[in-house]
Amino acid sequence: MTGELTVGLLGAGMIAGVHAHAYRDSPGVRLAAVADPVPGKAERIADRHGAKVVPDLYALLDLGVDVVDICTPPTAHADATIAALRAGRHVLCEKPITRTMDEARRVLAAAEAAPGLLSIGQVARYGPDHRLARDLAASGEIGLVRMLSHSTTTSLPEWSEGGWLADPATSGGPLLDQAVHSFDYARWVIGSSAVRVHCMAADSDAGALTYTLATVRYENGAIAHIECSWAHPASRGFKLRAEIIGTEGRLSWDYDHMMGGVLHAHEGDPEWWDVLGDREFTHELSAFFQACRDGGPPPVPAVEAVESLRTALAALESARTGQTIDLTTWEL
């Protein structure tokens, strides 16, 4: 594919705005239209980027866009992804790939039959620190990777429309919405399938199972320790700590906040300067658009995202039941 790539953005929440901002660093890419069911939301993004406002996914498809970028709550991912793929479009779908495994299997079948690419927004793979650490591990710099730890702790996110993130039926809580990044990154670095998951979780004022500790065993014998929380005070911000331990060395990194600053204008909403996120999303979207032009492969294949979803759902089941989940036999 050569020439301009046009994008239809489905959803106009916080992540959609970050995506739209990141398009500007991909030459030859134009945001053509934005759709969101909440009155006025699509206009905020469309006006800023010179795009049209349309009512829904089918109106985006009728415009003939090349790419559909899905930034809706996860319960809406499956139907939108399948419809866009069947219409012959390339699709970038935010993580998690779907809310349930049944939906994920439907998406996989559609992706296998579709001419367009499907990639999933596991953006942690594109963070400069995360990618450098993975590349060093893959090069053998620290020997054979035997353990990875990944901790992301923050307060309950308050930016979701109608508070859907606080509804476990929609978001899956922090284990699915937030820790799915950690599960995906661990699988990517370790290079082996998860075979066993044990998770302990505590309730907090943010809701049930909002402080979690999960241990994952992989087929090659490596382990990952994943900490995830929405139970910390809002004043503490978002904190990340990570390390990769190999037979010949150790890599570690951390940061205290994802936001670089905030502008409070005389009118309108505050504007956050998301320095780290800008870099991650810019790299993620550039890689996807290049894959569309090259004819593939997708940067984050759906089958890998399904594995991360299954690990997160197993962690949820383990947290609820207190049992270790054997992924080699577990059916969901």
VOMIPA-690840 format. One line per 5 residues: number of its first residue (from 1); their letters; for each residue x, y, z of N, C-alpha, C, O. Coordinates in steps of 0.001 Angstrom, whole numbers, plus 500000, padded with zeros to 6 digits. Atoms other than C-alpha are relative to their C-alpha. Last residue first. Example, Ala and Ser with C-alpha at 12.3 -4.5 7.8 and 13.67 -1.06 7.14 Angstrom:
2 = SA = 499180,498810,499940,513670,498940,507140,499230,501090,500730,499739,502198,500899 | 500890,498810,500000,512300,495500,507800,500900,501200,500000,501936,501181,500665
// end
This chain:
332 = LEWTT = 500833,498817,499719,487187,479178,529683,499346,500453,498730,498601,501433,498734 | 500899,499633,501090,489027,475849,529870,499150,501182,500423,498644,501219,501544 | 501111,499099,499663,492035,475236,532078,499187,500378,498781,499740,500785,497760 | 501276,500732,499985,494142,472191,531134,498785,500902,500181,497657,500476,499937 | 499923,501080,500992,497564,473582,530165,498704,499215,499927,498466,498500,498954
327 = LDITQ = 500423,499532,501316,496743,476839,531931,500077,498921,498928,499532,499090,497838 | 499148,500709,500939,496874,475207,535354,499532,500330,498588,498499,499835,498139 | 500633,500370,501264,495262,477778,537619,501044,499360,499083,502068,499963,498764 | 499077,499829,501115,496445,477903,541240,499327,499497,498728,498701,498436,498735 | 499372,501169,500607,493480,478134,543583,501010,500408,498929,500850,501433,498266
322 = GTRAS = 498862,500387,499190,492453,480950,545925,500763,498813,499449,501683,498314,500099 | 500156,501339,499433,489082,481040,544209,501101,499613,500968,500925,498695,501770 | 501348,500250,499459,488607,484710,543339,499936,498703,500794,499274,498634,501829 | 500258,499058,498910,492295,485569,542964,498649,499745,500651,498504,499866,501868 | 499200,500410,498855,492905,482411,540919,499748,500911,501201,499646,500437,502332
317 = ELAAL = 500614,501220,499459,490033,483247,538593,500760,499511,501229,500150,499082,502208 | 501269,499635,499362,491321,486795,538109,499339,498790,500649,498849,498875,501775 | 499634,499324,498756,494828,485469,537432,498756,500446,500759,498697,500324,501983 | 499616,501050,499058,493360,483057,534889,500407,500598,501341,500098,500040,502394 | 501252,500602,499526,491617,485990,533188,500278,498867,500980,499520,498671,501930
312 = ATRLS = 500652,499047,499098,494952,487823,533003,498700,499426,500554,498412,499580,501740 | 499218,499960,498764,496718,484772,531546,499353,500940,501008,499277,500615,502193 | 500270,501246,499276,493925,484290,528994,500773,499966,501310,500244,499504,502320 | 501350,499949,499439,494129,487939,527930,499730,498770,500852,499220,498887,501966 | 499926,499068,498870,497905,487694,527483,498649,500141,500681,498573,500200,501908
307 = EVAEV = 499273,500683,498931,497459,484584,525325,500117,500888,501236,499978,500410,502362 | 500930,500950,499401,494787,486353,523294,500680,499247,501140,500058,498976,502167 | 500870,499234,499101,497188,489250,522713,498983,499100,500677,498606,499346,501823 | 499211,499672,498813,499746,486819,521298,499164,500774,501014,499290,500566,502221 | 499819,501241,499237,497149,485329,518920,500838,500240,501250,500611,499592,502271
302 = APVPP = 501152,500276,499152,496106,488818,517850,500203,498760,500849,499761,498720,501997 | 501006,500902,500561,499568,489603,516532,498884,499685,500992,499110,499623,502201 | 500426,500819,498854,501339,492639,518014,498888,499075,499498,497720,499464,499494 | 499000,499863,498930,503357,494316,515222,499672,499185,501249,500570,498597,501851 | 500425,499028,498994,501072,492924,512490,501018,500072,501130,501565,499042,501522
297 = PGGDR = 500960,500533,499037,503029,491124,509746,499565,501069,500997,500213,502110,501102 | 499827,500827,498811,502277,492714,507448,501450,499687,500270,502330,500115,499523 | 500778,501225,500119,501390,494035,504004,500217,499023,501137,499933,497833,500996 | 499158,501115,500427,504216,496565,503939,499219,498718,499764,499753,497758,499208 | 499416,499703,501315,501932,499619,504003,500786,498805,499451,500801,498559,498244
292 = CAQFF = 501104,499911,500965,499826,498210,506831,500545,500245,498592,500074,499648,497625 | 500414,501375,500296,503005,497195,508668,498846,499977,499002,498793,499109,498131 | 499005,500541,500917,504259,500770,508386,499654,498560,499618,499836,498155,498470 | 500242,499417,501327,501006,502025,509899,501016,499476,498972,500671,499250,497813 | 501210,500563,500584,501381,499594,512792,499745,500543,498602,499440,499780,497685
287 = ASLEH = 499728,501389,500386,504992,500499,513507,498779,499362,499351,498911,498607,498388 | 499135,499971,501180,504172,504213,513444,500294,498586,499506,500291,498326,498303 | 500836,499695,501156,501270,503589,515821,500830,500069,498721,500367,499643,497664 | 500981,501064,500243,503407,501832,518413,499218,500252,498719,499090,499359,497881 | 499299,501170,500550,506340,504229,518127,499022,498887,499648,499146,498243,498607
282 = TFERD = 499448,499620,501297,504140,507302,518584,500690,498814,499339,500486,498558,498153 | 501079,500079,500975,502199,505563,521351,500475,500403,498606,500013,499847,497609 | 500493,501370,500163,505311,504871,523395,498972,499922,498884,499096,499090,497985 | 498980,500802,500666,506954,508263,522858,499488,498586,499726,499678,498061,498629 | 499827,499519,501371,503798,510220,523621,501006,499135,499253,500767,498737,498112
277 = GLVDW = 501041,500565,500838,503160,508021,526654,500096,500447,498555,499842,499662,497642 | 499718,501418,500193,506503,508934,528186,498974,499377,499061,499336,498659,498128 | 498732,500156,500712,506013,512659,527665,500287,498538,499706,500580,498182,498565 | 499681,501395,499724,502322,512808,528605,501272,499642,499233,501202,499040,498162 | 498841,500253,500862,501783,516538,528786,500540,498631,500356,501237,498468,501358
272 = WEPDG = 498841,500678,499432,498295,516756,530264,501096,499859,498953,500821,499597,497782 | 499253,500711,501040,495828,519355,529054,501263,499415,500620,502158,500137,501059 | 498542,499997,499855,493233,520464,531619,500654,499194,498881,500081,498218,498397 | 499436,501049,499159,489705,520805,530214,501504,500170,500160,502154,500760,499297 | 499813,501345,500542,488287,524036,528838,500651,499050,500992,500958,499417,502126
267 = EHAHL = 501231,500705,500330,488698,527678,529759,500341,498605,499493,501442,498366,498997 | 501075,499192,499427,491432,529697,531480,498652,499341,499761,497761,499422,500606 | 500359,498816,500777,493860,526881,530669,498861,500755,500678,498195,500229,501569 | 501355,499629,499624,495259,524482,533255,499665,501316,499299,500042,502393,499762 | 500351,498615,500284,498312,522949,531585,498542,500218,500379,497651,499548,499856
262 = VGGMM = 501388,499727,500334,499628,519727,533117,499801,501491,499789,500326,502312,500542 | 500504,498724,499500,503045,518156,533454,498564,500192,499570,498000,499356,498863 | 498921,499041,499852,505291,515240,532469,499548,501334,500562,500373,502094,501071 | 500320,498684,500535,502746,512510,533092,501130,500979,500254,501691,501023,501349 | 500037,500054,501461,503734,508866,533459,499786,501376,499387,500038,501565,498197
257 = HDYDW = 501252,499465,500526,504854,509200,537060,500062,499969,498495,501126,500166,497907 | 500953,499596,498980,507456,507724,539389,498672,500508,499465,497673,500511,500185 | 500347,498584,500088,509677,505759,537068,498816,500295,500893,498009,499419,501203 | 501224,499557,499327,511542,502483,537317,499721,501441,499607,500597,502149,499111 | 500349,498612,500276,514316,500413,535780,498711,500343,500727,497971,499455,501153
252 = SLRGE = 501088,499435,499198,516134,497118,536296,499764,501442,499598,500683,502126,499147 | 500408,498687,500490,518322,494736,534278,498888,500518,500898,498018,499748,501305 | 501310,499480,499582,520141,491800,535841,499796,501384,499403,500711,502207,499377 | 500127,498587,499661,523083,489602,534856,498559,500390,500294,497654,499556,500274 | 498730,499274,500073,524504,486290,533672,499873,501481,500364,500832,502237,500208
247 = TGIIE = 498925,500803,499414,521787,483714,534464,501327,500744,500039,502244,500329,500747 | 499499,501105,500803,519113,486288,533795,501119,499266,500702,501535,499648,501796 | 498844,500680,499434,517017,488598,535930,500358,498808,499117,499531,497935,498856 | 499853,501260,500720,514668,491135,534354,501292,499366,500500,502359,499976,500424 | 498674,500581,500124,513528,494000,536524,499922,498686,499243,498922,497970,499295
242 = ARLKF = 499848,501221,500789,510617,496392,536687,501428,499501,500071,502367,500283,500221 | 498702,500596,499706,509234,499160,538850,500099,498701,499217,499137,497935,499159 | 499634,501249,500645,506415,501476,537799,501388,499574,500450,502311,500385,500519 | 498618,500435,499833,504696,504212,539775,500212,498653,499330,499364,497764,499410 | 499797,501313,500621,501581,506170,538905,501468,499627,500118,502343,500375,499682
237 = GRSAP = 499748,500096,501426,500742,509070,541212,500130,498566,499524,499780,497624,500237 | 498742,500736,500195,501116,509158,544992,500360,499887,498523,501527,499692,498184 | 498886,499068,499885,498474,511874,545390,501347,499332,499737,502339,500014,499483 | 499860,499257,501250,495843,509456,544064,501205,500937,500031,501845,501161,499004 | 500558,498643,499979,496411,507186,547047,500248,500724,498678,501293,500548,498051
232 = HAWSC = 499096,499021,499415,497108,503512,546216,499389,501405,499974,498479,501656,499183 | 500346,499762,498606,494420,500862,545717,500867,501062,500669,500708,501329,501860 | 500751,498757,500073,494387,500663,541909,499686,500483,501417,498813,501331,501596 | 500865,499401,498988,497126,498086,542098,499280,501235,499490,499844,502062,498774 | 500862,499005,500635,499176,495638,540075,499017,500538,501019,498447,499778,501802
227 = EIHAI = 500748,499231,498999,502115,493443,541046,499191,501059,499275,499699,501737,498382 | 500730,498828,500491,503319,490807,538569,499219,500630,501151,498336,499996,501730 | 500715,499509,498821,506011,488253,539440,499368,501329,499612,500073,502292,499309 | 500237,498555,499958,507198,486312,536419,499202,500318,501249,498321,499562,501658 | 501150,499512,499242,508766,482856,536344,499899,501515,499861,500887,502205,499609
222 = AGNEY = 499886,498648,499456,511051,480989,533954,498744,500370,500781,497692,499752,500613 | 499555,499995,498615,510792,477200,533584,500166,501372,500616,500317,501471,501834 | 498551,500180,499966,510630,477034,529773,500584,500061,501411,501803,500018,501580 | 499656,501337,500459,506863,476455,529851,501497,499731,500076,501907,498593,500304 | 499988,500161,501458,506297,479565,531902,500529,498618,499616,501193,497944,500404
217 = RVTAL = 498953,500932,500427,505267,479988,535533,499869,499784,498500,498766,499664,497967 | 500258,500757,501221,503273,483074,536518,501212,499119,499716,502353,499581,499745 | 498791,500702,500404,503067,484636,539971,499647,499105,498815,498669,498358,498850 | 500125,501227,500781,500383,487229,540613,501374,499433,499695,502317,500170,499409 | 498666,500558,500193,500089,489922,543279,499839,498663,499283,499185,497758,499801
212 = TYTLA = 499781,501375,500433,496960,492080,543300,501481,499663,499871,502303,500507,499515 | 498564,500127,499765,495479,495178,544910,500356,498540,499764,499816,497656,500430 | 499323,498842,500594,492127,496058,543353,501447,500145,500454,502139,501067,500021 | 498807,500508,500700,490432,492705,543875,500782,501127,499320,501157,501026,498152 | 499549,501361,499732,487093,494288,544820,501234,499679,499153,501349,500100,498002
207 = GADSD = 500846,501109,500438,486684,498045,544678,500615,498656,500326,501660,498576,500973 | 500151,499944,501454,488674,501297,544802,499140,498853,499473,498737,498870,498311 | 501050,499025,500283,488106,501521,548577,499746,500138,498501,498689,500615,498090 | 499653,498684,499476,490163,498343,548771,498825,500934,499740,497787,500510,499232 | 500938,498930,500333,489833,494610,548179,500515,501319,500597,501356,501333,501496
202 = AAMCH = 500712,499387,498888,492829,492317,548319,499036,501041,499463,499273,501658,498424 | 500521,498644,500190,494281,489934,545760,499261,500457,501244,498710,499651,501994 | 500657,499564,498774,496398,486791,545593,499563,501444,499811,500265,502234,499181 | 500183,498574,499699,497230,485281,542228,499312,500172,501339,498330,499491,501634 | 500580,499884,498664,498611,481938,541069,499952,501476,500356,500932,502200,500182
197 = VRVAS = 500206,498661,499429,499154,481226,537388,499447,499859,501411,498507,499099,501646 | 500611,500036,498674,500520,478158,535590,499946,501404,500570,500889,502181,500419 | 500621,501301,499734,501516,477325,532001,499300,499955,501360,498467,499077,501584 | 500357,500177,498597,502478,480668,530472,499299,498660,500187,498455,498272,499380 | 501408,499902,499610,503960,480294,526983,499820,499808,501503,500519,499006,502122
192 = SGIVW = 500556,501322,499748,507630,481024,526297,498572,500168,500504,498236,501203,501079 | 500025,500774,501236,509615,483941,524943,499468,498597,500155,499867,497693,499420 | 499624,501363,499627,510574,485364,528331,499970,499071,498787,500750,498122,498706 | 498596,500054,499591,510560,488933,527007,500447,498557,500239,501514,498150,499780 | 499170,499536,501115,507291,488741,525063,501486,499872,500327,502274,499439,499486
187 = RAYDF = 500017,501067,501013,505520,486675,527734,500935,500348,498836,501634,499479,498313 | 499263,501140,499461,506575,489172,530413,500071,498865,498975,501131,498271,498780 | 498570,499696,500048,505462,492132,528299,500828,498817,500494,501858,498487,499907 | 499543,500002,501384,502055,490634,527648,501504,500231,499928,502213,499550,499187 | 500032,501380,500474,501477,489760,531303,500505,499908,498555,501229,498977,498203
182 = SHVAQ = 498909,500729,499359,502604,493237,532352,500054,498560,499511,501133,498047,499215 | 498739,499492,500541,500371,495026,529855,501179,499190,500558,502089,498808,499823 | 499851,500682,501286,497478,492748,530896,501239,500515,499259,501835,499779,498474 | 498972,501043,499943,498198,494100,534389,500117,499222,498697,501106,498515,498500 | 498639,499481,499799,496329,497335,533642,501054,498904,499940,502050,499039,499229
177 = DLLPG = 499765,498721,500664,492857,496595,532262,501466,500424,500062,501999,500937,499078 | 500228,500075,501444,492680,492889,533021,500328,501318,499314,500936,501319,498243 | 499312,501166,500559,494227,492642,536470,499830,499903,498494,500735,499450,497793 | 498600,499750,500333,493215,496231,537285,500723,498802,499403,501657,498988,498622 | 499188,499515,498895,489483,495566,537042,501462,500117,499607,501806,499942,498438
172 = GSTAP = 499220,501097,499441,487895,493371,534385,500865,500413,501170,501601,499598,501727 | 498551,499820,500117,486883,496537,532553,500811,498775,500396,501933,498587,499926 | 499574,499346,501235,483206,495961,531786,501513,499987,499835,502026,499615,498779 | 500621,500721,501120,482067,493423,534376,500426,500587,498663,500493,499875,497661 | 499222,501177,500395,484601,494869,536809,499397,499238,498824,500127,498620,498049
167 = DALWG = 500952,501098,500128,482846,498277,536797,500749,498748,499535,501124,498672,498365 | 500310,500471,498655,485335,500871,538088,499006,498847,500001,498732,498269,501053 | 498843,500725,499475,486762,501257,534576,499735,499433,501396,500307,498407,501763 | 500044,501416,500369,483259,502096,533327,501215,499222,500511,501121,498011,500713 | 499307,500815,499016,483171,505324,535355,500071,498522,499651,500072,497678,500547
162 = GESWE = 500960,500679,499143,480491,506963,533187,500641,499093,501031,499947,498320,501692 | 501359,499480,500178,483170,507739,530598,499015,499192,500848,498917,497972,500715 | 500877,500779,500871,486571,506669,531953,498580,500565,499984,498068,501005,501013 | 500269,499356,501276,488932,509369,533287,498965,499275,499148,498562,499809,498115 | 501274,499276,499945,488910,508496,536981,499584,500588,498664,498630,501364,498602
157 = PLSTT = 500087,498986,501051,491598,505826,537099,498608,500635,499968,497592,499947,500069 | 501045,500322,500967,491548,504060,540499,499943,501084,498927,499719,502246,499264 | 501361,499918,499458,494851,504911,542168,499005,499601,498923,499380,499413,497766 | 500595,498670,500141,498310,503768,541101,498658,500009,500725,498328,499071,501450 | 500902,499669,498899,500655,500796,541169,499540,501445,499875,500333,502348,499606
152 = TSHSL = 500666,498746,500355,502419,499086,538281,498952,500298,501062,497988,499549,501216 | 500921,499409,499024,504950,496409,539230,499454,501316,499475,500218,502220,499139 | 500577,498797,500593,506773,494095,536828,498928,500515,500947,497958,499813,501234 | 501000,499394,499113,509099,491300,537875,499551,501319,499398,500344,502064,498822 | 500362,498617,500332,510882,489002,535447,499005,500474,501049,498069,499757,501402
147 = MRVLG = 501064,499342,499239,512698,485784,536281,499791,501414,499503,500740,502105,499134 | 500646,500937,499074,514837,483160,534536,498887,500642,500805,497987,499943,501269 | 500940,499336,499087,516098,484961,531436,499290,498956,500853,498678,498020,500338 | 501355,500536,500148,519053,483056,529958,499078,500653,501020,499362,500620,502217 | 500146,501445,499963,522190,485172,529805,498565,499577,499780,497786,500291,499147
142 = IEGSA = 500091,500410,498594,522180,488842,530678,499819,498492,500129,499375,498000,501166 | 499135,499157,499165,523444,490160,527309,499975,499580,501466,500990,499695,502152 | 499196,500859,499142,521840,487242,525464,500903,500759,500953,501738,500161,501631 | 498655,500114,500569,520613,489481,522654,500884,499043,500780,501973,498691,500326 | 500054,500851,501182,516980,488868,523642,501379,499780,499390,501614,498756,498749
137 = ALDRA = 500258,501373,499561,517651,490264,527117,500018,499045,498815,500592,497959,498895 | 498798,500471,499328,519245,493394,525675,499836,498558,500461,500754,497749,500328 | 498994,500227,501032,516347,493824,523237,501311,499489,500612,501960,498609,500046 | 500333,501216,500728,513805,493365,526038,501063,499672,498955,501449,498513,498806 | 499784,501133,499103,515516,495931,528230,499701,498684,499293,500446,497714,499438
132 = LRHDP = 498562,500186,499853,515730,498395,525339,500298,498798,500887,501177,497995,500572 | 499479,500587,501234,512056,497861,524531,501509,499768,500089,502005,498734,499642 | 500459,501378,500160,510877,498360,528107,500611,499347,498757,501030,498190,498801 | 499336,500818,498986,513005,501479,528626,499630,498531,499834,500496,497657,499879 | 498559,500090,500244,511971,503080,525325,500737,499120,501001,501628,498360,500621
127 = GYRAV = 499322,499077,499101,508284,502189,525828,501508,499876,499827,502014,498755,499769 | 499392,498888,500723,507127,500361,522717,500600,501062,500899,501175,502031,500403 | 498908,500507,500841,506332,496921,524165,500783,501136,499339,501913,500934,498894 | 498800,500119,499168,504317,498712,526851,501188,499471,499203,502337,499752,499545 | 499062,498899,500215,501875,499719,524099,501261,499903,500854,502259,500552,500540
122 = QGISL = 499167,500293,498825,500028,496438,523913,501188,500958,499987,502305,500597,499616 | 499274,498896,499389,497546,497990,521483,500700,499672,501301,500387,500253,502340 | 500595,499649,498716,496513,494941,519457,500912,500981,500735,502137,500863,500684 | 498976,499896,498968,497211,494458,515747,499352,500534,501272,498383,501292,501215 | 500501,499692,498668,494807,493221,513077,501176,500012,500960,501891,499017,501085
117 = LGPAA = 499224,500346,498813,495861,493375,509439,499221,500330,501264,498437,501278,501294 | 499306,498941,499276,493476,493390,506486,500768,499471,501201,500604,498320,501603 | 498830,499530,500749,492597,490573,504083,500811,501053,500738,501997,501229,500458 | 500079,498637,500543,490341,488883,506633,501243,500364,499204,502334,499875,499496 | 500705,499991,501288,489859,485141,507210,500059,501343,499289,499652,501446,498132
112 = EAAAL = 499408,500999,500891,492454,484692,509966,499378,500043,498603,500035,499722,497613 | 498691,499512,500434,491383,487940,511605,500653,499026,499021,501308,499447,498067 | 500198,498917,500973,487738,486855,511726,501331,500495,499453,501445,500782,498261 | 500539,500593,501228,488622,483548,513377,499816,501059,498924,500124,500826,497755 | 498929,500752,500667,490839,485311,515914,499521,499399,498685,500229,499452,497679
107 = VRRAE = 499108,499026,500638,488060,487794,516703,501123,499285,499255,501454,499653,498128 | 500708,499448,501161,485556,485010,517369,500885,500982,499235,500904,500984,498004 | 499988,501041,501032,488053,483236,519624,499278,500466,498740,499693,500136,497628 | 498666,500060,500581,488610,486466,521546,500080,498946,498899,500724,499165,497873 | 499859,498894,500949,484882,486931,522090,501350,499935,499293,501439,500190,498092
102 = DMTRT = 500916,500298,501112,484646,483477,523664,500083,501086,498937,500135,500792,497743 | 499343,500925,500919,487767,484277,525704,499085,499613,498842,499568,499417,497726 | 500147,501421,499679,486133,487309,527277,500739,499140,498986,501085,499604,497899 | 500283,500177,498568,486679,491100,527504,499959,498524,500389,500250,498187,501536 | 501442,500091,499731,488376,491471,524129,499820,499877,501512,500797,499850,502261
97 = IPKEC = 500593,500265,501302,491838,492289,522721,498482,499897,500095,497774,500389,499216 | 499764,501371,500405,492780,493875,526025,499256,499710,498701,498324,500433,498348 | 500007,501164,499107,494118,496199,524780,498867,500147,501019,498387,501260,501237 | 499372,499829,498691,493278,498773,522125,499918,498703,500817,499055,497854,500596 | 500953,500058,498886,492361,497554,518673,500755,500149,501308,501743,499456,501548
92 = LVHRG = 499233,499933,498761,494287,498535,515534,498983,500057,501129,498168,500977,501187 | 500557,499653,498697,492366,497339,512511,501097,500026,501057,501864,499074,501204 | 499000,500283,498980,493148,497214,508785,499447,500488,501336,498734,501491,501386 | 499141,498951,499453,489943,497327,506796,501122,499413,500847,501008,498306,501373 | 498729,499911,500712,488369,494711,504533,500952,501049,500519,501913,501397,499833
87 = ARLAA = 500122,498946,501009,484757,495182,505666,501310,500234,499249,501391,501112,498390 | 500843,500542,501071,484989,491829,507435,499776,501018,498892,499507,500654,497748 | 499213,500982,500759,487887,493228,509445,499203,499447,498826,499731,499302,497723 | 498995,499264,500787,485871,496289,510454,500860,499050,499175,501182,499346,498024 | 500680,499267,501078,482859,494209,511525,501008,500725,499110,500874,500720,497886
82 = ITADA = 500465,500961,501002,485032,491771,513487,499340,500711,498825,499583,500363,497670 | 498845,500555,500704,486871,494534,515308,499558,499067,498879,500064,499146,497760 | 499436,498956,500866,483671,496392,516190,501170,499458,499186,501273,499732,497990 | 500916,499736,501112,481922,493260,517467,500570,501034,499039,500459,500886,497822 | 500175,501142,500899,484897,492135,519540,499133,500344,498802,499548,500138,497661
77 = HATPP = 498909,500279,500931,486021,495429,521060,499649,498949,498953,499922,499139,497768 | 500400,499658,501371,482739,496612,522587,501066,499639,498970,500862,499858,497776 | 501211,500753,500324,483164,494899,525978,499490,500299,498597,498657,499558,498074 | 499723,501332,500562,486729,496213,525988,498768,499170,499662,498838,498286,498808 | 499864,500976,498920,485691,499876,526402,500099,498586,499432,499580,498323,498347
72 = TCIDV = 501216,500103,499214,486238,501752,523124,500268,499177,501259,501350,498603,501384 | 499655,499516,498658,489455,502863,521441,498755,500064,500871,498491,501082,501510 | 501066,500247,499034,489229,500997,518122,500469,500338,501406,501342,499669,501959 | 499295,500002,498718,491401,502429,515338,498945,499939,501099,498190,500892,501293 | 500908,499705,498895,489863,501580,511956,500780,499814,501300,501319,498739,501560
67 = VDVGL = 499718,500552,498673,492314,501853,509071,498879,500381,500953,498404,501517,500939 | 499112,501153,500130,491891,502406,505319,500166,499247,501317,500312,498025,501334 | 498704,499855,499337,488867,504703,505616,500821,498710,499830,500264,497620,499701 | 498918,500671,500713,486154,504192,502993,501360,500148,500641,502374,500067,499947 | 499072,498989,500517,483735,506797,504341,501158,499377,499217,501871,500072,498494
62 = DLLAY = 500574,499424,501226,481086,504078,504624,500897,501075,499399,500843,501329,498195 | 499748,500931,501107,483327,502277,507110,499470,500559,498685,500091,500385,497637 | 498564,499978,500287,483346,505282,509423,500319,499111,498801,501079,499493,497912 | 499757,498747,500725,479554,505528,509094,501488,500169,499696,501847,500689,498640 | 500432,500250,501381,479345,501873,510037,500117,501260,499151,500342,501186,497943
57 = LDPVV = 499029,500759,500776,481449,502479,513122,499592,499878,498538,500430,499999,497645 | 499666,501342,499524,479146,505162,514502,501008,499325,499074,501475,499918,498102 | 500722,500557,498856,477724,508695,514367,500507,498671,500529,500380,498406,501725 | 501025,500896,500529,480260,510593,512269,499375,499241,501163,499960,499180,502245 | 500699,500716,498936,482381,513628,513132,498912,499163,499355,498094,499676,498591
52 = KAGHR = 501452,499987,499952,484804,514728,510434,499502,499310,501265,500219,498523,501883 | 500710,501206,500433,488490,515393,510991,498492,500212,500041,498005,501166,500648 | 500560,499769,501321,490582,518568,511150,499270,498803,499418,499298,498583,498207 | 499192,500659,501031,492748,517366,514032,499412,500127,498599,499877,499466,497670 | 498570,499766,499791,491592,519598,516886,500834,499476,498844,501904,500012,498556
47 = DAIRE = 499708,498586,500263,488025,519713,515631,501494,500290,500115,502037,501092,499355 | 500105,499713,501434,487841,515916,515413,500370,501444,499688,501091,501699,498723 | 498831,500528,500714,489152,515340,518929,499964,500407,498531,500978,500820,497968 | 498790,499468,499343,486732,517613,520773,501267,499513,499301,502234,500261,499157 | 499672,498664,500505,483950,516881,518261,501311,500527,500589,502069,501216,499908
42 = AKGPV = 499266,500143,501257,483983,513160,519096,500443,501360,499471,501519,501471,498883 | 498657,500545,499775,483057,513895,522705,500802,499923,498706,501964,500328,498671 | 498949,499028,499769,480181,516302,522020,501399,499437,500144,502372,500172,499970 | 500046,498714,500716,477330,513849,522403,501143,500930,500391,501416,501137,501573 | 500263,498933,499024,478444,510461,523771,500016,501348,499292,501028,501704,498689
37 = PDAVA = 501433,499844,499715,478052,507756,521113,499667,501132,500963,498511,501544,501052 | 500193,500317,498587,481592,508268,519734,498522,500235,500321,497949,501229,499873 | 501358,500374,499592,482805,508410,516133,499983,499670,501486,500865,498970,501983 | 500075,500488,498628,485846,510209,514735,498546,499695,500316,497650,500458,499956 | 501277,499858,499292,486712,510853,511100,500086,499364,501372,500903,498478,501624
32 = ALRVG = 501107,499573,500855,489536,511263,508573,498728,500268,500783,497992,501203,500466 | 501223,500334,499279,492643,511168,510757,498825,500562,499216,498665,501777,499106 | 500965,498925,499732,495401,511408,508174,498799,499445,500755,498194,498456,500343 | 501153,500531,499272,498579,509347,507832,499081,501162,500353,499528,502189,500863 | 500897,500678,500921,501189,510164,505190,498808,499354,500656,498126,498535,500040
27 = PSDRY = 500248,499325,501289,503881,510961,507713,499088,499170,499107,499177,497943,499059 | 499935,501025,501042,503427,509291,511130,499683,500669,498664,498513,500888,498352 | 498599,500357,500194,504263,511823,513873,500176,498866,499002,501275,498329,498864 | 499316,498865,500626,500844,513452,513606,501479,499722,499763,502121,500398,498959 | 500056,500107,501467,499175,510103,514259,500872,501072,499338,501428,500849,498262
22 = AHAHV = 498851,500752,500503,500420,510332,517872,499983,499841,498487,501044,499683,497883 | 498798,499162,499895,497962,513098,518790,501200,499305,499369,502013,499943,498699 | 500134,498951,501016,495051,511013,517500,501209,500930,500006,501677,501351,498949 | 499780,500570,501329,496247,508033,519537,499965,501098,498931,500856,501179,498085 | 498567,500275,500086,496508,510108,522721,500347,499419,498629,501346,499804,498023
17 = GAIMG = 499313,498728,500184,493005,511472,522144,501502,499840,499893,502148,500549,499121 | 500233,499571,501385,491667,507960,521647,500700,501322,499726,501279,501507,498656 | 499049,500719,500840,493316,506936,524923,499822,500382,498533,500802,500483,497795 | 498632,499567,499752,491447,509662,526828,500998,499321,499070,501840,499994,498474 | 499562,499797,498624,488032,509072,525312,501470,500383,500090,502063,500867,499126
12 = AGLLG = 499391,498673,499887,486836,509587,521761,500371,500323,501443,500309,501473,501876 | 499783,499656,498605,485850,506111,520571,500730,501328,500079,501598,501613,499255 | 501224,500398,499310,486100,504679,517080,500220,500137,501499,500999,499393,502095 | 499788,500224,498572,488799,506557,515144,498655,499706,500667,497754,500545,500653 | 501252,499734,499309,488654,506253,511350,500157,499600,501456,500481,498450,501750
7 = VTLEG = 500347,500697,498766,492082,506506,509789,498625,500444,500471,498306,501633,500469 | 501034,499290,499255,493173,507406,506277,499525,499137,501163,499409,497917,501048 | 500836,500907,499227,496497,506180,504915,498983,500840,500770,499355,501766,501490 | 500559,499624,498707,497989,508392,502208,499195,498869,500618,498455,498169,499926 | 500854,498830,499902,500045,506931,499412,499472,500204,501396,499931,499578,502351
2 = TM = 499255,498744,500064,501357,503404,499012,499020,501165,500109,497807,500974,500019 | 500845,498807,500000,500000,500000,500000,500876,501237,500000,501780,501365,500826
// end
